[in-house]
Amino acid sequence: MKGNFNSMKLAIQIIAVLVFLSGLVWFLQGINILPGSFMRGNPQWSIYGAITMLVAGAVFGFVRRRK
């Protein structure tokens, strides 16, 4: 049973990292650093990216601290 719990924690952590990275891309495109998207230079996407990074970081931290 403990193995399943650790596997679930690992899966959630990996998903949280991937979501964080996508939020980072949104943020960087929103502040006009990354080229190549309709999001470039649109501050709305930088806000979405920052919120996404905060939520993913909170999920990652919560799962990591959980015993």
All heavy atoms as a GROMACS GRO file, in nm:
protein
  524
    1MET      N    1   0.081  -0.119   0.000
    1MET     CA    2   0.000   0.000   0.000
    1MET      C    3   0.086   0.126   0.000
    1MET      O    4   0.054   0.223  -0.064
    1MET     CB    5  -0.092  -0.005   0.122
    1MET     CG    6  -0.199   0.099   0.118
    1MET     SD    7  -0.316   0.059  -0.012
    1MET     CE    8  -0.455   0.146   0.045
    2LYS      N    9   0.197   0.122   0.074
    2LYS     CA   10   0.284   0.238   0.080
    2LYS      C   11   0.348   0.267  -0.055
    2LYS      O   12   0.368   0.382  -0.091
    2LYS     CB   13   0.392   0.217   0.186
    2LYS     CG   14   0.477   0.337   0.208
    2LYS     CD   15   0.542   0.332   0.343
    2LYS     CE   16   0.636   0.447   0.358
    2LYS     NZ   17   0.582   0.560   0.424
    3GLY      N   18   0.376   0.166  -0.134
    3GLY     CA   19   0.432   0.185  -0.267
    3GLY      C   20   0.337   0.261  -0.358
    3GLY      O   21   0.380   0.344  -0.438
    4ASN      N   22   0.209   0.232  -0.350
    4ASN     CA   23   0.110   0.303  -0.431
    4ASN      C   24   0.103   0.450  -0.393
    4ASN      O   25   0.088   0.536  -0.479
    4ASN     CB   26  -0.029   0.240  -0.416
    4ASN     CG   27  -0.038   0.106  -0.486
    4ASN    OD1   28   0.041   0.076  -0.574
    4ASN    ND2   29  -0.134   0.026  -0.445
    5PHE      N   30   0.112   0.478  -0.263
    5PHE     CA   31   0.108   0.616  -0.215
    5PHE      C   32   0.229   0.694  -0.266
    5PHE      O   33   0.216   0.808  -0.312
    5PHE     CB   34   0.103   0.618  -0.062
    5PHE     CG   35   0.094   0.756  -0.004
    5PHE    CD1   36  -0.021   0.831  -0.018
    5PHE    CD2   37   0.202   0.811   0.063
    5PHE    CE1   38  -0.030   0.959   0.035
    5PHE    CE2   39   0.194   0.938   0.116
    5PHE     CZ   40   0.079   1.012   0.102
    6ASN      N   41   0.347   0.632  -0.260
    6ASN     CA   42   0.468   0.699  -0.308
    6ASN      C   43   0.463   0.720  -0.459
    6ASN      O   44   0.509   0.823  -0.510
    6ASN     CB   45   0.594   0.619  -0.269
    6ASN     CG   46   0.623   0.630  -0.121
    6ASN    OD1   47   0.583   0.726  -0.055
    6ASN    ND2   48   0.691   0.531  -0.068
    7SER      N   49   0.406   0.625  -0.531
    7SER     CA   50   0.392   0.640  -0.676
    7SER      C   51   0.297   0.754  -0.710
    7SER      O   52   0.322   0.832  -0.802
    7SER     CB   53   0.339   0.511  -0.738
    7SER     OG   54   0.430   0.406  -0.719
    8MET      N   55   0.190   0.767  -0.633
    8MET     CA   56   0.094   0.874  -0.654
    8MET      C   57   0.158   1.010  -0.624
    8MET      O   58   0.138   1.106  -0.698
    8MET     CB   59  -0.030   0.854  -0.567
    8MET     CG   60  -0.136   0.957  -0.589
    8MET     SD   61  -0.210   0.949  -0.752
    8MET     CE   62  -0.313   0.809  -0.732
    9LYS      N   63   0.236   1.015  -0.515
    9LYS     CA   64   0.305   1.140  -0.482
    9LYS      C   65   0.400   1.180  -0.593
    9LYS      O   66   0.404   1.297  -0.633
    9LYS     CB   67   0.385   1.124  -0.351
    9LYS     CG   68   0.304   1.138  -0.226
    9LYS     CD   69   0.388   1.120  -0.102
    9LYS     CE   70   0.494   1.225  -0.091
    9LYS     NZ   71   0.567   1.223   0.036
   10LEU      N   72   0.475   1.085  -0.645
   10LEU     CA   73   0.569   1.112  -0.753
   10LEU      C   74   0.497   1.161  -0.878
   10LEU      O   75   0.539   1.258  -0.941
   10LEU     CB   76   0.654   0.989  -0.784
   10LEU     CG   77   0.755   1.004  -0.896
   10LEU    CD1   78   0.859   1.110  -0.860
   10LEU    CD2   79   0.821   0.871  -0.925
   11ALA      N   80   0.386   1.097  -0.911
   11ALA     CA   81   0.309   1.136  -1.030
   11ALA      C   82   0.256   1.279  -1.014
   11ALA      O   83   0.264   1.360  -1.108
   11ALA     CB   84   0.195   1.038  -1.053
   12ILE      N   85   0.204   1.312  -0.897
   12ILE     CA   86   0.151   1.446  -0.874
   12ILE      C   87   0.263   1.549  -0.879
   12ILE      O   88   0.246   1.658  -0.934
   12ILE     CB   89   0.074   1.452  -0.741
   12ILE    CG1   90  -0.053   1.369  -0.750
   12ILE    CG2   91   0.040   1.596  -0.704
   12ILE    CD1   92  -0.128   1.351  -0.620
   13GLN      N   93   0.379   1.516  -0.826
   13GLN     CA   94   0.493   1.608  -0.830
   13GLN      C   95   0.539   1.632  -0.974
   13GLN      O   96   0.568   1.746  -1.011
   13GLN     CB   97   0.608   1.554  -0.746
   13GLN     CG   98   0.583   1.565  -0.597
   13GLN     CD   99   0.693   1.502  -0.515
   13GLN    OE1  100   0.770   1.418  -0.564
   13GLN    NE2  101   0.701   1.539  -0.389
   14ILE      N  102   0.543   1.528  -1.054
   14ILE     CA  103   0.583   1.544  -1.194
   14ILE      C  104   0.482   1.631  -1.268
   14ILE      O  105   0.520   1.720  -1.344
   14ILE     CB  106   0.599   1.405  -1.261
   14ILE    CG1  107   0.722   1.335  -1.205
   14ILE    CG2  108   0.609   1.419  -1.413
   14ILE    CD1  109   0.735   1.190  -1.246
   15ILE      N  110   0.354   1.606  -1.245
   15ILE     CA  111   0.250   1.688  -1.310
   15ILE      C  112   0.261   1.833  -1.265
   15ILE      O  113   0.249   1.926  -1.346
   15ILE     CB  114   0.110   1.629  -1.282
   15ILE    CG1  115   0.095   1.496  -1.356
   15ILE    CG2  116   0.000   1.727  -1.323
   15ILE    CD1  117  -0.028   1.417  -1.317
   16ALA      N  118   0.287   1.855  -1.136
   16ALA     CA  119   0.300   1.991  -1.084
   16ALA      C  120   0.418   2.063  -1.148
   16ALA      O  121   0.408   2.181  -1.183
   16ALA     CB  122   0.315   1.989  -0.932
   17VAL      N  123   0.528   1.993  -1.169
   17VAL     CA  124   0.644   2.054  -1.235
   17VAL      C  125   0.611   2.090  -1.379
   17VAL      O  126   0.646   2.198  -1.427
   17VAL     CB  127   0.768   1.960  -1.227
   17VAL    CG1  128   0.879   2.007  -1.318
   17VAL    CG2  129   0.817   1.951  -1.084
   18LEU      N  130   0.543   2.001  -1.449
   18LEU     CA  131   0.505   2.029  -1.588
   18LEU      C  132   0.409   2.147  -1.598
   18LEU      O  133   0.423   2.232  -1.687
   18LEU     CB  134   0.444   1.904  -1.652
   18LEU     CG  135   0.541   1.787  -1.672
   18LEU    CD1  136   0.465   1.664  -1.723
   18LEU    CD2  137   0.654   1.823  -1.765
   19VAL      N  138   0.314   2.154  -1.507
   19VAL     CA  139   0.221   2.267  -1.506
   19VAL      C  140   0.294   2.396  -1.473
   19VAL      O  141   0.270   2.501  -1.533
   19VAL     CB  142   0.104   2.240  -1.407
   19VAL    CG1  143   0.020   2.365  -1.386
   19VAL    CG2  144   0.018   2.126  -1.457
   20PHE      N  145   0.390   2.389  -1.378
   20PHE     CA  146   0.471   2.506  -1.345
   20PHE      C  147   0.548   2.555  -1.467
   20PHE      O  148   0.552   2.675  -1.495
   20PHE     CB  149   0.569   2.472  -1.231
   20PHE     CG  150   0.654   2.587  -1.188
   20PHE    CD1  151   0.610   2.673  -1.089
   20PHE    CD2  152   0.777   2.612  -1.247
   20PHE    CE1  153   0.689   2.780  -1.048
   20PHE    CE2  154   0.855   2.718  -1.209
   20PHE     CZ  155   0.810   2.803  -1.108
   21LEU      N  156   0.607   2.462  -1.541
   21LEU     CA  157   0.684   2.501  -1.660
   21LEU      C  158   0.595   2.562  -1.767
   21LEU      O  159   0.636   2.658  -1.834
   21LEU     CB  160   0.761   2.381  -1.714
   21LEU     CG  161   0.876   2.330  -1.626
   21LEU    CD1  162   0.935   2.202  -1.684
   21LEU    CD2  163   0.982   2.437  -1.610
   22SER      N  164   0.475   2.510  -1.783
   22SER     CA  165   0.384   2.572  -1.882
   22SER      C  166   0.344   2.711  -1.835
   22SER      O  167   0.333   2.804  -1.918
   22SER     CB  168   0.262   2.485  -1.908
   22SER     OG  169   0.180   2.477  -1.794
   23GLY      N  170   0.323   2.730  -1.707
   23GLY     CA  171   0.294   2.863  -1.654
   23GLY      C  172   0.410   2.958  -1.675
   23GLY      O  173   0.391   3.077  -1.704
   24LEU      N  174   0.532   2.906  -1.663
   24LEU     CA  175   0.651   2.988  -1.687
   24LEU      C  176   0.656   3.033  -1.833
   24LEU      O  177   0.686   3.150  -1.861
   24LEU     CB  178   0.777   2.910  -1.652
   24LEU     CG  179   0.909   2.982  -1.672
   24LEU    CD1  180   0.919   3.105  -1.582
   24LEU    CD2  181   1.025   2.886  -1.644
   25VAL      N  182   0.623   2.944  -1.925
   25VAL     CA  183   0.619   2.981  -2.067
   25VAL      C  184   0.514   3.089  -2.090
   25VAL      O  185   0.540   3.188  -2.159
   25VAL     CB  186   0.592   2.857  -2.156
   25VAL    CG1  187   0.561   2.898  -2.299
   25VAL    CG2  188   0.711   2.763  -2.152
   26TRP      N  189   0.397   3.073  -2.032
   26TRP     CA  190   0.292   3.174  -2.047
   26TRP      C  191   0.338   3.308  -1.993
   26TRP      O  192   0.315   3.412  -2.054
   26TRP     CB  193   0.165   3.133  -1.974
   26TRP     CG  194   0.097   3.012  -2.029
   26TRP    CD1  195   0.125   2.949  -2.147
   26TRP    CD2  196  -0.008   2.940  -1.968
   26TRP    NE1  197   0.041   2.841  -2.161
   26TRP    CE2  198  -0.041   2.833  -2.054
   26TRP    CE3  199  -0.078   2.955  -1.849
   26TRP    CZ2  200  -0.142   2.743  -2.023
   26TRP    CZ3  201  -0.178   2.865  -1.819
   26TRP    CH2  202  -0.209   2.760  -1.906
   27PHE      N  203   0.402   3.305  -1.876
   27PHE     CA  204   0.449   3.429  -1.814
   27PHE      C  205   0.553   3.497  -1.902
   27PHE      O  206   0.545   3.618  -1.927
   27PHE     CB  207   0.508   3.398  -1.676
   27PHE     CG  208   0.561   3.519  -1.606
   27PHE    CD1  209   0.474   3.608  -1.544
   27PHE    CD2  210   0.697   3.545  -1.601
   27PHE    CE1  211   0.523   3.721  -1.479
   27PHE    CE2  212   0.746   3.657  -1.538
   27PHE     CZ  213   0.658   3.746  -1.476
   28LEU      N  214   0.651   3.421  -1.950
   28LEU     CA  215   0.757   3.480  -2.031
   28LEU      C  216   0.704   3.532  -2.165
   28LEU      O  217   0.752   3.634  -2.216
   28LEU     CB  218   0.869   3.379  -2.053
   28LEU     CG  219   0.949   3.343  -1.927
   28LEU    CD1  220   1.050   3.232  -1.959
   28LEU    CD2  221   1.017   3.464  -1.868
   29GLN      N  222   0.606   3.466  -2.222
   29GLN     CA  223   0.546   3.517  -2.345
   29GLN      C  224   0.462   3.641  -2.316
   29GLN      O  225   0.460   3.735  -2.396
   29GLN     CB  226   0.461   3.409  -2.412
   29GLN     CG  227   0.545   3.304  -2.478
   29GLN     CD  228   0.463   3.200  -2.550
   29GLN    OE1  229   0.346   3.180  -2.522
   29GLN    NE2  230   0.525   3.131  -2.644
   30GLY      N  231   0.396   3.643  -2.203
   30GLY     CA  232   0.315   3.758  -2.168
   30GLY      C  233   0.397   3.885  -2.144
   30GLY      O  234   0.352   3.995  -2.172
   31ILE      N  235   0.521   3.866  -2.094
   31ILE     CA  236   0.606   3.984  -2.073
   31ILE      C  237   0.700   4.007  -2.190
   31ILE      O  238   0.796   4.082  -2.179
   31ILE     CB  239   0.684   3.976  -1.939
   31ILE    CG1  240   0.777   3.856  -1.935
   31ILE    CG2  241   0.589   3.978  -1.821
   31ILE    CD1  242   0.869   3.852  -1.815
   32ASN      N  243   0.672   3.940  -2.301
   32ASN     CA  244   0.738   3.966  -2.429
   32ASN      C  245   0.885   3.921  -2.434
   32ASN      O  246   0.968   3.985  -2.497
   32ASN     CB  247   0.727   4.115  -2.465
   32ASN     CG  248   0.722   4.138  -2.614
   32ASN    OD1  249   0.703   4.045  -2.691
   32ASN    ND2  250   0.738   4.262  -2.655
   33ILE      N  251   0.915   3.810  -2.366
   33ILE     CA  252   1.051   3.756  -2.372
   33ILE      C  253   1.060   3.639  -2.469
   33ILE      O  254   1.153   3.632  -2.548
   33ILE     CB  255   1.099   3.715  -2.231
   33ILE    CG1  256   1.120   3.840  -2.148
   33ILE    CG2  257   1.227   3.633  -2.238
   33ILE    CD1  258   1.168   3.816  -2.008
   34LEU      N  259   0.963   3.548  -2.464
   34LEU     CA  260   0.962   3.433  -2.556
   34LEU      C  261   0.881   3.466  -2.680
   34LEU      O  262   0.767   3.510  -2.669
   34LEU     CB  263   0.902   3.310  -2.488
   34LEU     CG  264   0.988   3.234  -2.390
   34LEU    CD1  265   0.911   3.115  -2.334
   34LEU    CD2  266   1.117   3.189  -2.452
   35PRO      N  267   0.936   3.443  -2.797
   35PRO     CA  268   0.862   3.471  -2.920
   35PRO      C  269   0.776   3.352  -2.965
   35PRO      O  270   0.786   3.243  -2.911
   35PRO     CB  271   0.974   3.495  -3.021
   35PRO     CG  272   1.085   3.408  -2.973
   35PRO     CD  273   1.075   3.408  -2.823
   36GLY      N  274   0.693   3.378  -3.065
   36GLY     CA  275   0.629   3.270  -3.138
   36GLY      C  276   0.489   3.233  -3.097
   36GLY      O  277   0.450   3.119  -3.118
   37SER      N  278   0.412   3.322  -3.042
   37SER     CA  279   0.278   3.286  -3.002
   37SER      C  280   0.188   3.410  -3.002
   37SER      O  281   0.235   3.523  -2.996
   37SER     CB  282   0.280   3.225  -2.862
   37SER     OG  283   0.150   3.206  -2.813
   38PHE      N  284   0.058   3.385  -3.005
   38PHE     CA  285  -0.038   3.494  -2.995
   38PHE      C  286  -0.035   3.557  -2.855
   38PHE      O  287  -0.086   3.666  -2.835
   38PHE     CB  288  -0.179   3.445  -3.027
   38PHE     CG  289  -0.233   3.347  -2.926
   38PHE    CD1  290  -0.308   3.391  -2.819
   38PHE    CD2  291  -0.208   3.211  -2.940
   38PHE    CE1  292  -0.358   3.301  -2.725
   38PHE    CE2  293  -0.258   3.121  -2.849
   38PHE     CZ  294  -0.333   3.166  -2.740
   39MET      N  295   0.026   3.489  -2.758
   39MET     CA  296   0.033   3.539  -2.621
   39MET      C  297   0.142   3.644  -2.603
   39MET      O  298   0.145   3.713  -2.503
   39MET     CB  299   0.059   3.424  -2.524
   39MET     CG  300  -0.051   3.323  -2.516
   39MET     SD  301  -0.016   3.194  -2.396
   39MET     CE  302   0.069   3.075  -2.498
   40ARG      N  303   0.230   3.656  -2.700
   40ARG     CA  304   0.346   3.743  -2.687
   40ARG      C  305   0.304   3.888  -2.667
   40ARG      O  306   0.230   3.946  -2.746
   40ARG     CB  307   0.435   3.731  -2.809
   40ARG     CG  308   0.561   3.813  -2.791
   40ARG     CD  309   0.660   3.784  -2.897
   40ARG     NE  310   0.780   3.861  -2.862
   40ARG     CZ  311   0.881   3.876  -2.940
   40ARG    NH1  312   0.880   3.822  -3.058
   40ARG    NH2  313   0.985   3.946  -2.901
   41GLY      N  314   0.354   3.948  -2.561
   41GLY     CA  315   0.329   4.088  -2.533
   41GLY      C  316   0.192   4.118  -2.474
   41GLY      O  317   0.157   4.233  -2.456
   42ASN      N  318   0.116   4.014  -2.440
   42ASN     CA  319  -0.016   4.034  -2.382
   42ASN      C  320  -0.005   4.014  -2.230
   42ASN      O  321   0.015   3.902  -2.183
   42ASN     CB  322  -0.115   3.934  -2.441
   42ASN     CG  323  -0.258   3.959  -2.400
   42ASN    OD1  324  -0.284   4.030  -2.304
   42ASN    ND2  325  -0.350   3.899  -2.472
   43PRO      N  326  -0.018   4.121  -2.152
   43PRO     CA  327   0.002   4.109  -2.007
   43PRO      C  328  -0.097   4.016  -1.938
   43PRO      O  329  -0.069   3.965  -1.830
   43PRO     CB  330  -0.014   4.252  -1.955
   43PRO     CG  331  -0.043   4.338  -2.070
   43PRO     CD  332  -0.045   4.257  -2.194
   44GLN      N  333  -0.209   3.992  -2.000
   44GLN     CA  334  -0.308   3.900  -1.943
   44GLN      C  335  -0.244   3.761  -1.926
   44GLN      O  336  -0.268   3.694  -1.825
   44GLN     CB  337  -0.429   3.893  -2.034
   44GLN     CG  338  -0.538   3.802  -1.985
   44GLN     CD  339  -0.656   3.799  -2.080
   44GLN    OE1  340  -0.648   3.848  -2.192
   44GLN    NE2  341  -0.765   3.743  -2.035
   45TRP      N  342  -0.163   3.719  -2.021
   45TRP     CA  343  -0.100   3.587  -2.014
   45TRP      C  344   0.009   3.582  -1.908
   45TRP      O  345   0.035   3.476  -1.851
   45TRP     CB  346  -0.047   3.545  -2.151
   45TRP     CG  347  -0.160   3.504  -2.238
   45TRP    CD1  348  -0.217   3.577  -2.338
   45TRP    CD2  349  -0.236   3.383  -2.230
   45TRP    NE1  350  -0.322   3.509  -2.392
   45TRP    CE2  351  -0.336   3.389  -2.328
   45TRP    CE3  352  -0.228   3.270  -2.149
   45TRP    CZ2  353  -0.427   3.287  -2.347
   45TRP    CZ3  354  -0.319   3.169  -2.169
   45TRP    CH2  355  -0.418   3.177  -2.267
   46SER      N  356   0.073   3.694  -1.880
   46SER     CA  357   0.171   3.694  -1.772
   46SER      C  358   0.101   3.673  -1.638
   46SER      O  359   0.155   3.605  -1.550
   46SER     CB  360   0.254   3.822  -1.773
   46SER     OG  361   0.173   3.935  -1.752
   47ILE      N  362  -0.018   3.728  -1.622
   47ILE     CA  363  -0.095   3.708  -1.499
   47ILE      C  364  -0.139   3.562  -1.489
   47ILE      O  365  -0.125   3.499  -1.383
   47ILE     CB  366  -0.216   3.803  -1.495
   47ILE    CG1  367  -0.167   3.947  -1.485
   47ILE    CG2  368  -0.309   3.768  -1.380
   47ILE    CD1  369  -0.275   4.051  -1.507
   48TYR      N  370  -0.191   3.507  -1.599
   48TYR     CA  371  -0.231   3.366  -1.599
   48TYR      C  372  -0.112   3.276  -1.566
   48TYR      O  373  -0.124   3.180  -1.490
   48TYR     CB  374  -0.288   3.324  -1.734
   48TYR     CG  375  -0.420   3.385  -1.771
   48TYR    CD1  376  -0.460   3.390  -1.903
   48TYR    CD2  377  -0.506   3.436  -1.676
   48TYR    CE1  378  -0.582   3.445  -1.940
   48TYR    CE2  379  -0.628   3.493  -1.712
   48TYR     CZ  380  -0.665   3.497  -1.843
   48TYR     OH  381  -0.785   3.550  -1.880
   49GLY      N  382   0.003   3.307  -1.623
   49GLY     CA  383   0.123   3.227  -1.598
   49GLY      C  384   0.168   3.235  -1.454
   49GLY      O  385   0.204   3.133  -1.394
   50ALA      N  386   0.164   3.354  -1.396
   50ALA     CA  387   0.205   3.370  -1.256
   50ALA      C  388   0.112   3.293  -1.163
   50ALA      O  389   0.157   3.225  -1.070
   50ALA     CB  390   0.208   3.517  -1.220
   51ILE      N  391  -0.018   3.301  -1.189
   51ILE     CA  392  -0.115   3.228  -1.106
   51ILE      C  393  -0.093   3.077  -1.120
   51ILE      O  394  -0.095   3.003  -1.021
   51ILE     CB  395  -0.259   3.267  -1.144
   51ILE    CG1  396  -0.285   3.412  -1.103
   51ILE    CG2  397  -0.361   3.173  -1.080
   51ILE    CD1  398  -0.414   3.469  -1.158
   52THR      N  399  -0.070   3.032  -1.242
   52THR     CA  400  -0.047   2.890  -1.267
   52THR      C  401   0.078   2.842  -1.194
   52THR      O  402   0.079   2.735  -1.132
   52THR     CB  403  -0.034   2.863  -1.418
   52THR    OG1  404  -0.153   2.907  -1.483
   52THR    CG2  405  -0.011   2.716  -1.447
   53MET      N  406   0.185   2.923  -1.199
   53MET     CA  407   0.308   2.885  -1.129
   53MET      C  408   0.287   2.879  -0.978
   53MET      O  409   0.338   2.789  -0.911
   53MET     CB  410   0.421   2.981  -1.164
   53MET     CG  411   0.472   2.966  -1.305
   53MET     SD  412   0.620   3.064  -1.339
   53MET     CE  413   0.563   3.231  -1.316
   54LEU      N  414   0.212   2.974  -0.924
   54LEU     CA  415   0.186   2.974  -0.779
   54LEU      C  416   0.105   2.851  -0.736
   54LEU      O  417   0.139   2.786  -0.637
   54LEU     CB  418   0.112   3.101  -0.739
   54LEU     CG  419   0.194   3.228  -0.736
   54LEU    CD1  420   0.103   3.349  -0.710
   54LEU    CD2  421   0.301   3.220  -0.629
   55VAL      N  422   0.003   2.819  -0.812
   55VAL     CA  423  -0.080   2.702  -0.778
   55VAL      C  424   0.001   2.573  -0.790
   55VAL      O  425  -0.004   2.487  -0.702
   55VAL     CB  426  -0.207   2.698  -0.865
   55VAL    CG1  427  -0.282   2.566  -0.848
   55VAL    CG2  428  -0.298   2.816  -0.833
   56ALA      N  429   0.076   2.559  -0.898
   56ALA     CA  430   0.157   2.438  -0.917
   56ALA      C  431   0.263   2.427  -0.808
   56ALA      O  432   0.289   2.317  -0.757
   56ALA     CB  433   0.223   2.439  -1.054
   57GLY      N  434   0.324   2.538  -0.770
   57GLY     CA  435   0.422   2.536  -0.662
   57GLY      C  436   0.360   2.497  -0.529
   57GLY      O  437   0.419   2.422  -0.452
   58ALA      N  438   0.239   2.546  -0.503
   58ALA     CA  439   0.169   2.511  -0.380
   58ALA      C  440   0.134   2.362  -0.377
   58ALA      O  441   0.150   2.296  -0.274
   58ALA     CB  442   0.044   2.596  -0.365
   59VAL      N  443   0.086   2.310  -0.488
   59VAL     CA  444   0.054   2.166  -0.496
   59VAL      C  445   0.179   2.083  -0.475
   59VAL      O  446   0.180   1.986  -0.399
   59VAL     CB  447  -0.014   2.132  -0.630
   59VAL    CG1  448  -0.023   1.981  -0.651
   59VAL    CG2  449  -0.152   2.195  -0.638
   60PHE      N  450   0.288   2.121  -0.541
   60PHE     CA  451   0.414   2.048  -0.526
   60PHE      C  452   0.459   2.050  -0.380
   60PHE      O  453   0.497   1.946  -0.324
   60PHE     CB  454   0.522   2.109  -0.616
   60PHE     CG  455   0.652   2.036  -0.614
   60PHE    CD1  456   0.672   1.929  -0.698
   60PHE    CD2  457   0.754   2.073  -0.528
   60PHE    CE1  458   0.792   1.859  -0.696
   60PHE    CE2  459   0.874   2.005  -0.524
   60PHE     CZ  460   0.893   1.897  -0.610
   61GLY      N  461   0.456   2.167  -0.318
   61GLY     CA  462   0.499   2.177  -0.178
   61GLY      C  463   0.409   2.100  -0.084
   61GLY      O  464   0.458   2.034   0.009
   62PHE      N  465   0.278   2.104  -0.107
   62PHE     CA  466   0.185   2.030  -0.024
   62PHE      C  467   0.210   1.880  -0.033
   62PHE      O  468   0.214   1.811   0.068
   62PHE     CB  469   0.041   2.063  -0.064
   62PHE     CG  470  -0.061   1.987   0.015
   62PHE    CD1  471  -0.091   2.025   0.145
   62PHE    CD2  472  -0.128   1.879  -0.041
   62PHE    CE1  473  -0.186   1.955   0.218
   62PHE    CE2  474  -0.223   1.810   0.031
   62PHE     CZ  475  -0.252   1.847   0.161
   63VAL      N  476   0.227   1.830  -0.154
   63VAL     CA  477   0.248   1.687  -0.173
   63VAL      C  478   0.384   1.645  -0.115
   63VAL      O  479   0.397   1.538  -0.055
   63VAL     CB  480   0.238   1.648  -0.322
   63VAL    CG1  481   0.282   1.506  -0.346
   63VAL    CG2  482   0.096   1.668  -0.369
   64ARG      N  483   0.483   1.730  -0.130
   64ARG     CA  484   0.617   1.698  -0.080
   64ARG      C  485   0.619   1.690   0.072
   64ARG      O  486   0.688   1.606   0.130
   64ARG     CB  487   0.716   1.802  -0.130
   64ARG     CG  488   0.858   1.772  -0.098
   64ARG     CD  489   0.949   1.864  -0.177
   64ARG     NE  490   1.084   1.861  -0.129
   64ARG     CZ  491   1.173   1.772  -0.166
   64ARG    NH1  492   1.140   1.680  -0.254
   64ARG    NH2  493   1.296   1.775  -0.119
   65ARG      N  494   0.544   1.775   0.140
   65ARG     CA  495   0.542   1.777   0.286
   65ARG      C  496   0.453   1.669   0.345
   65ARG      O  497   0.466   1.633   0.461
   65ARG     CB  498   0.494   1.912   0.335
   65ARG     CG  499   0.592   2.023   0.304
   65ARG     CD  500   0.545   2.154   0.352
   65ARG     NE  501   0.538   2.152   0.498
   65ARG     CZ  502   0.484   2.247   0.571
   65ARG    NH1  503   0.428   2.350   0.513
   65ARG    NH2  504   0.481   2.238   0.701
   66ARG      N  505   0.363   1.619   0.265
   66ARG     CA  506   0.267   1.518   0.311
   66ARG      C  507   0.337   1.386   0.342
   66ARG      O  508   0.421   1.340   0.265
   66ARG     CB  509   0.163   1.498   0.201
   66ARG     CG  510   0.048   1.420   0.236
   66ARG     CD  511  -0.062   1.507   0.279
   66ARG     NE  512  -0.171   1.416   0.310
   66ARG     CZ  513  -0.277   1.450   0.372
   66ARG    NH1  514  -0.295   1.572   0.407
   66ARG    NH2  515  -0.370   1.363   0.398
   67LYS      N  516   0.303   1.322   0.454
   67LYS     CA  517   0.368   1.196   0.492
   67LYS      C  518   0.286   1.075   0.455
   67LYS      O  519   0.174   1.068   0.444
   67LYS     CB  520   0.393   1.193   0.643
   67LYS     CG  521   0.499   1.291   0.682
   67LYS     CD  522   0.528   1.282   0.828
   67LYS     CE  523   0.636   1.385   0.862
   67LYS     NZ  524   0.673   1.387   0.997
   0.00000   0.00000   0.00000
